[in-house]
Amino acid sequence: MKRIIIYLTVLLVLVTSCVDFLSVDEKNPNQASAVPANLLLPAALNSTANIITNPDNFFFVYVWHGCLAISATYVQPTALTQYNLINSSYQGNWNNSYINLQNYDYVDKVAVDTKDNYFKAIAKIMKVYIYQNLVDMYGNIPYSQALKTDEGILKPEYDNQKTIYEDLVVQLDNAMDLITSAPADANEVGDFDIIYDGDMNLWWKFANTLKLRILINQSGMTGRSAYITTALATKPHTAVDFIGVGEGAMSNPGYLQTAGKMNPFWENFYQQDNALQSDGLQYYAPNQDACDFLLDNNDPRAFRFFEANPAGTIRGSYFGALLLEPPASTSILGPGLLRAYNQDAPILTDFESLFLQAEAVQRGLLSGDAKGLYETAVTQSIIYMGGVDGNASSAAAYLAQASKPLVNFDAATDKIKLIITQKWCALNGISAMPIWTDYRRTGFPDFIHLSQDPARKANIPPVRLLYPQTEISTNNENVVAQGDIKLTGPKIFWQNR
């Protein structure tokens, strides 16, 4: 596994010659003619982990939705506190995602022999993963023409977001078929796969779970249940067909304690000699909503998400408040989030999968035991966060609190609210996009204090990002064709509230 770091180091050079790092709409005249799929795949997977798990890329989600805040030591960024992002805000998410897609698309295209079915399937699955995130951030995006610069399409048209979502489901079905139909002498992916080490059964489950996530996002839409049920029926959908306990998609190329080669979340806060990065732990603070939820519900994860302050408790600030908690009494991110330079980078955890399954069963879209799935999800989150209370016994005691309707399944009058709220808690600092998506489609958690800045431009957080300035500069005609885009709308198509 450690040799993958060598490949990634070499590929930093190879990949820059294969793709254009400035814009998906421009063709690189120096494009290399051939890079083996097995060498490009680990670099692409590593890039996905860097995009998804770097907290700076999705800081807006964490601060808008009750997870994190900004220390009183720093000037509060008005673009965030006032819900006033501009076209250049977070445009790296767009640019880097399309670069990442180009790499996966290259693997998909060069894997033409059936012996390379496994490489092709992984590339297709990961393209779906990235495209789904782009739709959930921007709505309509370049899709059918986006990766065709080699065909002379430099200004790709935008596709309808609902149509894209439906095709993503088809692509996942195709990827699963590639796995099951691979010949006996198929080329093994092995340690070129930095997520599952070539276990294609787990990749099949990952694809099916990603498909469930895409379908669940549409579950609040009027008249969509028949489509979802039909789509689920195209593949088996019992509990063993989704990511289960211990099967989460966790990326690790063999991180080294060297600058640029450590886990991207860790490296946002620590240097290779374990010295603090500037504007890292000093900048990020807990959101008081997260602290209150953990403390009020006697949560064994409380001091794993955040470290105790001098008073022996966890404390943060409400985002955008005029009066912030003094730094001396504010907690910092805890050891459940910051473990080591070589900690795995979560792409899709087992507990997110279990929460998705619990919601699907509760909504009547799958058969199964919603309570059991929910409780297993919470248990796996508690175990994942570690510490002396990171075990099944502590989880059982936590879940047994009959007086806590946001913990105990039987006490909850709204099971969907319970599932989504606990999912929000579990994904804090781990996976931002599902938190944002879940809030926009369900309104949960419903106790979040929105920005306290009296100068905020709206009374709800933005429901989407604006198309990036880089895209406006290079593909303006197709951007303009999307109409009047504001932070307040049009909403992403599955947002039924």
Buried (B, 14 or more C-beta within 10 A) or exposed (E): EEEBBEBBBEBEEBBBEBBBEEBBBBBBEEBEEEBEBBBBBBBBBBBBBBBBBBBBBBBBBBBBBBBBBBBBEBEBBEBBBBBBBEBEBBBBBBBBBBBBBBBBBBBBEBBEEBBBBBBBBBBBBBBBBBBBBBBBBBBBBBBBBBBBBEEEBBBBBBBBBBEBBBBBBEBBBBBBBBBEEBEEEBBBBEBBBBBBEBBBEBBBBBBBBBBBBBBBBBBBBEEBBEBBBEBBEBBEBEBEBBBBBEBBBBBBBBBBBEEEBBBBBBBBBBBBEEEEBEBBBBBBBBBBBBBBBBEEBEBBBBBBBBBBBEEEBBBBBBBBBEEBBEBEEBBBBBBBBBBBBBBBBBBBBBBBBBBBBBBBBBBEBBEBEBBBBBBBBBBBBBBBBBBEBBBEEBBEEBBEBEEBBBBBBEEBEEBBBBBBBBBBBBBBBBBBBBBBBBBBBBBBBEEBBBBBBEEBBBEBBBBBBBBBBBBBEBBEEBBEEBEEBEBBEBBBBBBBE
